[in-house]
Amino acid sequence: MTTTPTSTRPAVRRSRGLQASRTRVALLLLVPMLLVLAAVAGYPLLRTIYLSFTEYNILQDPAPKWIGLGNYWFTTDEGVGLGVLQTPEWWQSVWNTVRFTVGSVLLETMLGLAFALIINSKIKGRGLLRTAILVPWAIPTVVSAQMWNWMYNDSFGIISQWGQRLGLLQTGQSFLSNPDTAMAALIAVDVWKTTPFMALLLLAGLQTIPSDMYEAADVDGASPWTQFWRLTLPLLTPALLVALIFRTLDALRVFDMPYIVKGNAPETMTMSIYARQQLILNSQFGFGSAISVMIFLIIMIFTAIYVTSLRVKFD
């Protein structure tokens, strides 16, 4: 049995006291931030959850009326389902959001990785290339969306004119007006806008890989392709997974770009656009809040599954 020498006990107590003092100071410094966070994020969230259990038309009702789960699941005596989980428009918006998320994130990841590898390599003018690739990301979303909206215009849009000349579109038709190509057109806009974001995140991950590992691989005679699959990709996986999570969450709640380019069109309506339609256009704060809660739950569940299954570490 070992005992702590008497001479070291005061030092141990001083160390523990200092650690406890630092912990108290850290907690005191965190209190203002937590209070602001609770006021800015916590209260609106709780208020939205409460309104989702009420019937509340802001233009007609003087106050919210409690209806329980009626906004989520409610069937009339005639057998008509009025809850959000029974509404075809909601499930259509979910499907549109999933299509948009999968298509845009997949393309942005592949292109972003390609750009990151090019910028990270020792080529001439990579500083200029790094600056140029940031231009789409630096342009405000409203400006870029309107710019692409003009290029997609069926009368004077250059992209639609190319599509008509190549026989992909009929005369007077655009990629946005065709329901079969509207979602692909929106994905193209998002890929152009957000690929630089993925490239920057992946470039940061590439620059953390020690260069001497590549030098050792060159000495061993490994080809560039082998170095990518056996060295670069495994070491880049943590940064790649974090970038995928950030970009996927952003795509799941996308609103501004699809709304500016296409509006409330059913074939491109996302979950956020559908929530805005019910909250603002129809003034149904109860039903719209239920949609917002569903969006929150979908993103929260997706994030939990993503992080636990892929074992992502943010430290």
Secondary structure as GFF3:
##gff-version 3
##sequence-region A 1 315
A	DSSP	three_ten_helix	6	8	.	.	.	ID=ss1
A	DSSP	alpha_helix	9	37	.	.	.	ID=ss2
A	DSSP	pi_helix	38	42	.	.	.	ID=ss3
A	DSSP	alpha_helix	43	51	.	.	.	ID=ss4
A	DSSP	beta_strand	54	55	.	.	.	ID=ss5
A	DSSP	beta_strand	65	66	.	.	.	ID=ss6
A	DSSP	three_ten_helix	68	71	.	.	.	ID=ss7
A	DSSP	three_ten_helix	84	86	.	.	.	ID=ss8
A	DSSP	alpha_helix	88	120	.	.	.	ID=ss9
A	DSSP	alpha_helix	126	132	.	.	.	ID=ss10
A	DSSP	alpha_helix	135	138	.	.	.	ID=ss11
A	DSSP	alpha_helix	141	151	.	.	.	ID=ss12
A	DSSP	alpha_helix	158	165	.	.	.	ID=ss13
A	DSSP	alpha_helix	182	206	.	.	.	ID=ss14
A	DSSP	alpha_helix	211	219	.	.	.	ID=ss15
A	DSSP	alpha_helix	224	227	.	.	.	ID=ss16
A	DSSP	pi_helix	228	232	.	.	.	ID=ss17
A	DSSP	alpha_helix	233	252	.	.	.	ID=ss18
A	DSSP	alpha_helix	256	262	.	.	.	ID=ss19
A	DSSP	alpha_helix	271	276	.	.	.	ID=ss20
A	DSSP	pi_helix	277	281	.	.	.	ID=ss21
A	DSSP	alpha_helix	285	310	.	.	.	ID=ss22
###
